[in-house]
Amino acid sequence: MTKRDFEETRGDDDNLFRLRVSNLDKYSNAKDIKKWLTGLNIVFRNVKSAPKWDYAIVSFDQEEHRDTAFGQLANQVFKKKVVQVEHMNIRLRDNTKKPKLDDGRTPQERIQDQVTPLWRTPYEQQLKEKEDQMKKEIRRLHAELQKTTRSKRLSEEEIKERLNLSEELYWMKQAQKDNQGFICPVRDIVPSPALVGYRNKCEFTFGRNLNHEKALGFRLGLFENGLTQVESPQECLNVSAKAKEIVSVLERLCRESDLDVYSPTTKKGFWRLVLVRTMSTNQNMILVQINPTDVEQEQVDQLKLKIKDALVQECAEITSLYFQHFDGDFNGISQKETPELYHGSETITEKLLGLDFIISPFSFFQINTQATQVLYSLIRDLSLESKAKVEGGVVLLDLCCGTGTIGISLAKHVKKVIGVEMVESAIEDAKRNARHNQIDNIVFICDRVETAINKVLKEHVGENDQVIAILDPARAGLHKTVMQAIRAKEQLEHCIYVACDIKQSLGNIIDLCKPTSKVLRNRPFIPQLAVPVDLFPYTPGCELVVQLARDNSTRPAVSPVQEADVQQDPIVKQETQVKQESVVKQATNVKETGVKSEAIEEPRGKEEPTESQN
């Protein structure tokens, strides 16, 4: 590690201000240790521990806190054991997964590997790799659903349940035959119309590059891995030309200034972050985040004016310029601090499928406008496939709707749209965009889906209406309670799930398709189609759209062939024989003694739903 690399990590509590506390009980956890330290009035930042460790790493914000704790912990007892304390070595963390700074790559190669990992890969090959990955996840869906019918030991009731499960998943075997091994048709991946400069929103960081010069761009890696260096985005394929132009101007102004860049390790410095939005309408928004602590107000005012003048003169179409004063620890644009509009209009506008969407500094909007139009057109087409068969009309439920872009885009094609979202600011943006586009057949509700869905179906859906639910959740997917609420409502016959990370959200689709249970009530859904859509060229990210429909088959009881197949299972056969012998024996006892064993259950009728299930 060079001297400069070392200086860049000074103040990093993960690397400098740490103590190793050892001779701990190997079953101790971080929560217990934090409680113990707090009881000793020790000021610390974090505790790191792991199962079966006999030690913990305690980190501190300041050197004096560490040194004070070192003295306090001497000969202290934790869970009947005297702990041992030692200083951690001063070093940059040797994480084998993080990119090395001396690996022979140029700075621009490093930043491209960080921001667009597939920049060396031809686009056709990128598409093939993404399509293969999506197909792999669809196979995993099949494997996970199959697990619901397997069990090593089965009770009498479970044997009956197993027959029912096999019946409810009857469609999988035939679907595999019809779809080359997949449980539904899988279309070829839809490519992005825009490959270069497609990002309409970028967040840049002020810092120092590998030459220790002030810079504005992206970090070379994760700060938590000790990488604080920043490199210019000028060679990044996904950053727009306008954004690169804005970065160049602001980086120059930063270097000309006598105020330093903000350091996430020392928590000091003036220049922090820049948020840039560049739209296809040639309207552009800039938000500059600064930390004015210990800086004279007159100097701050002069710098703001200088920034505005330079941007307006050198970068055409600066529609909005905001400043945000922020001295907190969070390394990002803070939505808790209201930004100051310094120049231009409060909002900018982007066009999507012929509609105008108003965007404020904190509004969510898909980052690839051209590819988003392709995605929303696909969702529209899948939603309207059965429209001609509907006696009433199509009611679209845009669940977890965010700022309402999907619902607003599809509103003119359906009878009504109901958007549900629990973030109040997003709902306000959605309502504003609906009014701006003069759309009057859309309603937005600020609430949790599982709470609002009863009211939505009761007040907004007619007897002959077809209800289609659109689910476009965040990366991690939706909570299980949302999936349970959707399964419970018979009126929801169709569902379109848009997964931006199918690895994380596959569990949601599994819940939609699982056989009926006490938790997942009513008929399951069956996948009808899966379509990968590339919204993020040169990165591994890919959207997967899955069309599902409620199982409407009028299936009889398990067919003789199916029942025979199940009964031939050696586990089922053995368990069934044992249960039958037991039932016969106990029935004989009843006849002879007149006493009924508790093991013989009365036939159960259809379970009545509880109030909470309605």
Buried (B, 14 or more C-beta within 10 A) or exposed (E): EEEEBEEBBEBBBBBBBBBBBBEBEEEBBBEBBBEBBEEEEBBBBBBBBEEEBBBBBBBBBEEEBBBBBBEBBEEBEBEEBEBBBEEBEEEBEEBEEBBEBEEEBEBBBBBBBBBBEBBEBEBEEBBBBBBEBBBEBBBBBBEBBEEBBEBEEBEBEBBEBBBBBBBBBBBBEEBBEEBEEBBBBBEEBBBBEBBEBBBBBBEBBBBBBBEEEBBBBBBBBEBEBBBBBBBBBBBBBBBBEBBBBBBBBBBBBBEEBEBBBBBBBEBBBBBBBBBBBBBBBEBBBBBBBBBBEEEEEEBBEEBBEEBBEBBBEEBEBBBBBBBBBBBEEEEEBBEEBEBEBBBBEEBBBBEBBEBEBBBBBBBBBBBBBBBBBBBBBBBBEBBBBBBEEBEEBBBBBBBBBBBBBBBBBBBBBBBBBBBBBBBEBBBBBBBBBBEBBEBEBBBBBBBBBBEBBEEBBEEBBEEEBBBBBBBBBEEEBBBBEBBBBBBBBEBBBBBBBBBBBBBBBBBBBBBBBBBBBEBBBBBBBBBBBBBBBBBBBBBEBBBBBBBBBBBEEEEEEBEEEBBEEBEEBEBBEEBBEEBEEBBEEBEEBEEEEEEEBEEEEEEEEEEEEEEEEE
